[in-house]
Amino acid sequence: MFFVYGMHWQLNFTAGEKGEGQAVLIRALEPAGTQGRSLLSLRQGPALLIAASGPGRAAKFLNADGSFYGEDLTSSERIWVEDGGIKLEDKKIVSAKRVGIDYAQEWKNKKLRFYIKGNKSVSKMDR
């Protein structure tokens, strides 16, 4: 977890040793399953499409805040990653430049942002 702009928590999964750049920023979620549907049923119209789009909204949707900092995904009872059983064709996975990292010098144009083509939960798509 990290806090940006003095107002948004963002969910970041890391691996490797401290100080090594081995992390994945969770930029969006597509809520699914019983729990996701019950949360989404409270939302109407366009709000449904943006409920968890963008890294700040994704963390907020999960009620993830600074208390999750350092949480171990292999042993946590609060947050974990599961295989959703969905298989995607390679042509449906888009690789694009990352968003909002103009400071990153030679890394700012690297295609290290991945998402499912046409997915409505993605906060900003390259068109």
CYANA upper distance limits for C-alpha pairs under 8 A (distance plus 0.5 A):
  1 MET  CA      9 TRP  CA      6.90
  1 MET  CA     10 GLN  CA      5.94
  1 MET  CA     11 LEU  CA      5.32
  1 MET  CA     12 ASN  CA      6.06
  1 MET  CA     65 ASP  CA      7.47
  1 MET  CA     66 GLY  CA      6.67
  1 MET  CA     68 PHE  CA      6.90
  1 MET  CA     69 TYR  CA      5.41
  1 MET  CA     70 GLY  CA      7.98
  2 PHE  CA      9 TRP  CA      6.05
  2 PHE  CA     10 GLN  CA      5.89
  2 PHE  CA     11 LEU  CA      7.45
  2 PHE  CA     12 ASN  CA      7.98
  2 PHE  CA     66 GLY  CA      7.65
  2 PHE  CA     69 TYR  CA      7.97
  3 PHE  CA      7 MET  CA      7.36
  3 PHE  CA      8 HIS  CA      6.04
  3 PHE  CA      9 TRP  CA      5.00
  3 PHE  CA     10 GLN  CA      6.83
  3 PHE  CA     66 GLY  CA      8.20
  4 VAL  CA      8 HIS  CA      5.84
  4 VAL  CA      9 TRP  CA      6.94
  4 VAL  CA     10 GLN  CA      8.01
  8 HIS  CA     56 GLY  CA      5.81
  9 TRP  CA     55 PRO  CA      8.49
  9 TRP  CA     56 GLY  CA      6.28
  9 TRP  CA     59 ALA  CA      6.77
  9 TRP  CA     60 LYS  CA      7.92
  9 TRP  CA     64 ALA  CA      7.87
  9 TRP  CA     65 ASP  CA      6.21
  9 TRP  CA     66 GLY  CA      7.53
 10 GLN  CA     25 LEU  CA      7.99
 10 GLN  CA     26 ILE  CA      7.99
 10 GLN  CA     55 PRO  CA      5.95
 10 GLN  CA     56 GLY  CA      5.81
 10 GLN  CA     58 ALA  CA      8.12
 10 GLN  CA     59 ALA  CA      6.06
 10 GLN  CA     65 ASP  CA      8.33
 11 LEU  CA     25 LEU  CA      6.62
 11 LEU  CA     26 ILE  CA      6.13
 11 LEU  CA     55 PRO  CA      7.39
 11 LEU  CA     56 GLY  CA      8.49
 11 LEU  CA     58 ALA  CA      8.16
 11 LEU  CA     59 ALA  CA      6.21
 11 LEU  CA     64 ALA  CA      7.89
 12 ASN  CA     23 ALA  CA      6.97
 12 ASN  CA     24 VAL  CA      6.03
 12 ASN  CA     25 LEU  CA      4.88
 12 ASN  CA     26 ILE  CA      6.40
 13 PHE  CA     23 ALA  CA      5.97
 13 PHE  CA     24 VAL  CA      5.66
 13 PHE  CA     25 LEU  CA      6.96
 13 PHE  CA     26 ILE  CA      8.05
 14 THR  CA     22 GLN  CA      6.27
 14 THR  CA     23 ALA  CA      4.63
 14 THR  CA     24 VAL  CA      6.86
 15 ALA  CA     22 GLN  CA      6.07
 15 ALA  CA     23 ALA  CA      6.73
 16 GLY  CA     20 GLU  CA      7.02
 16 GLY  CA     22 GLN  CA      6.66
 25 LEU  CA     55 PRO  CA      7.84
 26 ILE  CA     55 PRO  CA      6.39
 26 ILE  CA     58 ALA  CA      7.78
 27 ARG  CA     53 SER  CA      7.43
 27 ARG  CA     54 GLY  CA      5.42
 27 ARG  CA     55 PRO  CA      4.57
 27 ARG  CA     56 GLY  CA      8.34
 27 ARG  CA     58 ALA  CA      7.26
 27 ARG  CA    122 VAL  CA      7.99
 27 ARG  CA    123 SER  CA      7.99
 28 ALA  CA     52 ALA  CA      6.09
 28 ALA  CA     53 SER  CA      5.03
 28 ALA  CA     54 GLY  CA      5.49
 28 ALA  CA     55 PRO  CA      6.29
 28 ALA  CA     57 ARG  CA      8.03
 28 ALA  CA     58 ALA  CA      5.81
 28 ALA  CA    121 SER  CA      6.67
 28 ALA  CA    122 VAL  CA      6.26
 28 ALA  CA    123 SER  CA      7.31
 29 LEU  CA     52 ALA  CA      5.83
 29 LEU  CA     53 SER  CA      6.90
 29 LEU  CA     58 ALA  CA      6.38
 29 LEU  CA    121 SER  CA      6.84
 29 LEU  CA    122 VAL  CA      8.31
 30 GLU  CA     52 ALA  CA      7.47
 30 GLU  CA    121 SER  CA      6.23
 31 PRO  CA     36 GLY  CA      5.18
 31 PRO  CA     37 ARG  CA      7.42
 31 PRO  CA     40 LEU  CA      8.19
 31 PRO  CA     52 ALA  CA      8.21
 32 ALA  CA     36 GLY  CA      5.27
 32 ALA  CA     37 ARG  CA      6.61
 33 GLY  CA     37 ARG  CA      6.63
 34 THR  CA     38 SER  CA      6.69
 35 GLN  CA     39 LEU  CA      6.83
 36 GLY  CA     40 LEU  CA      6.58
 37 ARG  CA     41 SER  CA      6.44
 38 SER  CA     42 LEU  CA      7.63
 39 LEU  CA     43 ARG  CA      8.15
 40 LEU  CA     48 LEU  CA      7.06
 40 LEU  CA     51 ALA  CA      8.30
 43 ARG  CA     47 ALA  CA      6.67
 43 ARG  CA     48 LEU  CA      6.03
 44 GLN  CA     48 LEU  CA      6.26
 45 GLY  CA     49 LEU  CA      8.17
 46 PRO  CA     50 ILE  CA      7.40
 47 ALA  CA     51 ALA  CA      6.34
 49 LEU  CA     53 SER  CA      8.08
 49 LEU  CA    120 LYS  CA      6.77
 49 LEU  CA    121 SER  CA      6.64
 50 ILE  CA     57 ARG  CA      8.48
 50 ILE  CA    120 LYS  CA      8.47
 50 ILE  CA    121 SER  CA      6.83
 50 ILE  CA    123 SER  CA      8.06
 51 ALA  CA     57 ARG  CA      7.08
 51 ALA  CA     58 ALA  CA      8.05
 51 ALA  CA     61 PHE  CA      7.34
 52 ALA  CA     57 ARG  CA      5.30
 52 ALA  CA     58 ALA  CA      4.72
 52 ALA  CA     59 ALA  CA      8.21
 52 ALA  CA     60 LYS  CA      8.18
 52 ALA  CA     61 PHE  CA      6.26
 52 ALA  CA    121 SER  CA      7.21
 53 SER  CA     57 ARG  CA      6.30
 53 SER  CA     58 ALA  CA      6.53
 53 SER  CA    121 SER  CA      5.53
 53 SER  CA    122 VAL  CA      5.97
 53 SER  CA    123 SER  CA      5.23
 54 GLY  CA     58 ALA  CA      6.53
 54 GLY  CA    122 VAL  CA      7.36
 54 GLY  CA    123 SER  CA      5.32
 54 GLY  CA    124 LYS  CA      8.44
 55 PRO  CA     59 ALA  CA      6.84
 56 GLY  CA     60 LYS  CA      6.71
 57 ARG  CA     61 PHE  CA      6.37
 58 ALA  CA     62 LEU  CA      6.97
 59 ALA  CA     63 ASN  CA      6.62
 59 ALA  CA     64 ALA  CA      5.54
 59 ALA  CA     65 ASP  CA      7.59
 60 LYS  CA     64 ALA  CA      6.47
 60 LYS  CA     65 ASP  CA      8.07
 64 ALA  CA     68 PHE  CA      6.79
 65 ASP  CA     69 TYR  CA      8.15
 71 GLU  CA     76 SER  CA      7.06
 71 GLU  CA     79 ILE  CA      8.45
 72 ASP  CA     76 SER  CA      6.08
 73 LEU  CA     79 ILE  CA      6.96
 73 LEU  CA     80 TRP  CA      5.52
 73 LEU  CA     81 VAL  CA      7.58
 74 THR  CA     80 TRP  CA      7.54
 76 SER  CA     80 TRP  CA      7.07
 88 LEU  CA     92 LYS  CA      7.03
 88 LEU  CA     93 ILE  CA      8.04
 89 GLU  CA     93 ILE  CA      7.83
 92 LYS  CA    116 ILE  CA      6.11
 92 LYS  CA    117 LYS  CA      5.74
 93 ILE  CA    114 PHE  CA      7.13
 93 ILE  CA    115 TYR  CA      6.18
 93 ILE  CA    116 ILE  CA      5.24
 93 ILE  CA    117 LYS  CA      6.38
 94 VAL  CA    113 ARG  CA      8.44
 94 VAL  CA    114 PHE  CA      5.99
 94 VAL  CA    115 TYR  CA      5.90
 94 VAL  CA    116 ILE  CA      6.51
 94 VAL  CA    117 LYS  CA      6.26
 95 SER  CA    111 LYS  CA      6.01
 95 SER  CA    112 LEU  CA      6.93
 95 SER  CA    113 ARG  CA      6.10
 95 SER  CA    114 PHE  CA      5.27
 95 SER  CA    115 TYR  CA      7.49
 96 ALA  CA    110 LYS  CA      8.16
 96 ALA  CA    111 LYS  CA      4.98
 96 ALA  CA    112 LEU  CA      6.86
 96 ALA  CA    113 ARG  CA      5.67
 96 ALA  CA    114 PHE  CA      6.98
 96 ALA  CA    126 ASP  CA      7.54
 97 LYS  CA    108 LYS  CA      7.57
 97 LYS  CA    109 ASN  CA      5.81
 97 LYS  CA    110 LYS  CA      6.05
 97 LYS  CA    111 LYS  CA      4.83
 97 LYS  CA    112 LEU  CA      6.67
 97 LYS  CA    113 ARG  CA      6.38
 98 ARG  CA    108 LYS  CA      7.16
 98 ARG  CA    109 ASN  CA      7.54
 98 ARG  CA    110 LYS  CA      7.76
 98 ARG  CA    111 LYS  CA      7.16
 98 ARG  CA    112 LEU  CA      6.77
 98 ARG  CA    113 ARG  CA      5.69
101 ILE  CA    108 LYS  CA      6.34
102 ASP  CA    108 LYS  CA      6.36
103 TYR  CA    108 LYS  CA      7.81
104 ALA  CA    108 LYS  CA      5.48
106 GLU  CA    110 LYS  CA      8.23
115 TYR  CA    119 ASN  CA      8.19
115 TYR  CA    122 VAL  CA      7.66
